[in-house]
Structures are given as C-alpha cells and as structure tokens.
Amino acid sequence: MPETLLALAQAFKLSPISIFRIAGLLPPGPDDKINFEDWQFMLEQMTDEERNEFWRFGQMKIEMRQEKEKAVRAKSFKPGKVKK
C-alpha cells in the first residue's frame, strides 16, 4: 500500500506526506490554511534559479495587492473635521 500511495503522490505531484495523511496513515498536520509540505515538495523540485524567480514573483504579487488596497483606501477616504 505505501508503494501505491507514493505512486499516487508522484502522479498528482503532491507531497507524499499529504497523501499519507489523506489515507489516514499519518496524523493530520497543523490546522494551517497553508500546506507547507506540498510547498516544500514543489520547491525542492525546482532549480535555485527557479526558486529565486518564484520568490520574486511572490514578492511582486504581494506588492501589487498592497498597492491595490492602498488605492481603494485612498479612493474611499473622506476627510472630516478634526476634533480638538
């Protein structure tokens, strides 16, 4: 059975740890919304150059979201009277 689960993990490009947890052979991971084992598994398959590119892409996405949020706040800003 472990060989089958490892083959499934490879076929679906998932972390073997995740597949073993789904099968009930490992206890559930932390109640994070992020599955760090799958991210680690994916990153380990990349070259250093690919990981650096992926990192820069992630930083760019965060900056874009922050700029968008800033623009929305600025657009909805309504100055009021300042209390003394």
N, C-alpha and C positions, 0 to 999 in steps of 0.2 A: 504494500500500500504506500509506503513512503516514496518508492520509485515513481508511482503513478502521480502522486502529489507534486513531486519535483518536476515531472514532465508537464503537468498542468501549469505550474508556475512559469516554466520556460515558454510554453505555448502562449500564455496570456501576458507574458512579460511582466510578471508580478514577483514580488519578493516571496521566496519560499516560506518565510516566516508568516506572511499574511495568509497563504494558502493553508498552512498547517493550523493557523488559528481558526480559519473558516471551517476546516474539517473537524475542529474540536479537539485536536491533538496537542494544542498549546493553549495556555490560558489567554484570555483577552488582554490586549495591550492597554496602555493608559487611555483614559476617556478623552483623548485629544481629538480635535477635528482633523488634525494633520497626521497622516500615516508616515512616520519618519522612516520605517523600514523600507517602504516602497520607494521613497525619495532616495534613500541611501543606495538601494539596489540599482536604481536608474543611474544615479550619479557615478557609481562605481564602473558602469559600463562605458562611460564617456572618457575621452582623452582629456588631458589637462586643458588644452585649448578649448574644447567643447564646454567643459565645466566653467571656465572663465567667461565664455560667451553667454552661457546660460545665466551666470551670476549677473553680468552686465544687463541682460535682458530683464531679469527680475528687478534690479535697481531702477531701470527705466520705467517699468510698469508701475512701481510704487510712486516714483516722481510724477508720472502722468496723472495718477489717481489723486495725489495730493494737490496738484495744480488745478485739477477739475473741481475738487472740493473747495479750494480757496476761491475759485471763480464763482461758484454757487453762493458761497457765504458773502462775497463782495456784492454780488448782484442783489441779494435779498437784504443787505444791510440798509437799515433806515435810521439815520441819526435822530436822536431825540434830545430833549432838553437835559442839560447836565444839572443834577441836583447839587446844591451847596450845603 
